Amino acid sequence: MPMLRRSFVASLASTLAVVSFAAVAQTAPAAPAPAAPPKHTCVKPGEFPGRLASENLTRGWIRSVNGYLECLKKYIAEQQAAAKPYQDAARVYIDAGNAAIEEFNTSAKEFKDQQEAAAPR
């Protein structure tokens, strides 16, 4: 293994070790896990009354299905609103991680390009 390549590997390994140590050192203490979300209280409609059922019975069933769907939509919106602060807090760390990966990839590509340019042909 050429000397330059060996030094690059050693340098890369030490850089990754420092970066990972720095990331661990900067990690905030984990917040306690939130409690499981409450179950919804929506009332599920019964079975479809069938095509031979009266028009009033069918309309009542359709109303109960629509009510059930609206209740579920409301429940989902409440749960999404409750999760939003956690998603926003996590976004900072996700963006920082993505930026670090992009920076590493850029420097690795530059190093590779330099190696290829300096290689004897």
PECOR-V456517 format. One record per backbone hydrogen bond with DSSP energy under -1.0 kcal/mol. NH is the residue of the N-H (numbers start at 1). CO is the residue of the C=O. E is the energy in kcal/mol with one decimal. If there is no record, write none. Layout:
BEGIN
nh=NH co=CO e=E
nh=NH co=CO e=E
END
This chain:
BEGIN
nh=6 co=2 e=-2.3
nh=7 co=3 e=-2.3
nh=8 co=4 e=-2.0
nh=9 co=5 e=-2.4
nh=10 co=6 e=-2.3
nh=11 co=7 e=-2.6
nh=12 co=8 e=-3.0
nh=13 co=9 e=-2.5
nh=14 co=10 e=-2.4
nh=15 co=11 e=-2.4
nh=16 co=12 e=-2.6
nh=17 co=13 e=-2.1
nh=18 co=14 e=-2.3
nh=19 co=15 e=-2.7
nh=20 co=16 e=-2.6
nh=21 co=17 e=-2.3
nh=22 co=18 e=-2.8
nh=23 co=19 e=-2.3
nh=24 co=20 e=-2.2
nh=25 co=21 e=-2.7
nh=26 co=22 e=-1.8
nh=53 co=50 e=-1.1
nh=58 co=54 e=-2.2
nh=59 co=55 e=-2.6
nh=60 co=56 e=-2.3
nh=61 co=57 e=-2.0
nh=62 co=58 e=-2.4
nh=63 co=59 e=-2.3
nh=64 co=60 e=-2.1
nh=65 co=61 e=-2.3
nh=66 co=62 e=-2.5
nh=67 co=63 e=-2.4
nh=68 co=64 e=-2.2
nh=69 co=65 e=-2.5
nh=70 co=66 e=-2.3
nh=71 co=67 e=-2.4
nh=72 co=68 e=-2.3
nh=73 co=69 e=-2.4
nh=74 co=70 e=-2.2
nh=75 co=71 e=-2.3
nh=76 co=72 e=-2.6
nh=77 co=73 e=-2.3
nh=78 co=74 e=-2.2
nh=79 co=75 e=-2.3
nh=80 co=76 e=-2.5
nh=81 co=77 e=-2.1
nh=82 co=78 e=-2.0
nh=83 co=79 e=-1.6
nh=84 co=80 e=-1.4
nh=87 co=83 e=-2.1
nh=88 co=84 e=-2.7
nh=89 co=85 e=-2.1
nh=90 co=86 e=-2.1
nh=91 co=87 e=-1.6
nh=94 co=90 e=-2.3
nh=95 co=91 e=-2.8
nh=96 co=92 e=-2.0
nh=97 co=93 e=-2.3
nh=98 co=94 e=-2.5
nh=99 co=95 e=-2.3
nh=100 co=96 e=-2.2
nh=101 co=97 e=-2.3
nh=102 co=98 e=-2.3
nh=103 co=99 e=-2.4
nh=104 co=100 e=-2.4
nh=105 co=101 e=-2.7
nh=106 co=102 e=-2.2
nh=107 co=103 e=-2.3
nh=108 co=104 e=-2.6
nh=109 co=105 e=-2.3
nh=110 co=106 e=-2.4
nh=111 co=107 e=-2.3
nh=112 co=108 e=-2.5
nh=113 co=109 e=-2.7
nh=114 co=110 e=-2.3
nh=115 co=111 e=-2.5
nh=116 co=112 e=-2.5
nh=117 co=113 e=-2.1
nh=118 co=114 e=-2.0
nh=119 co=115 e=-1.2
END
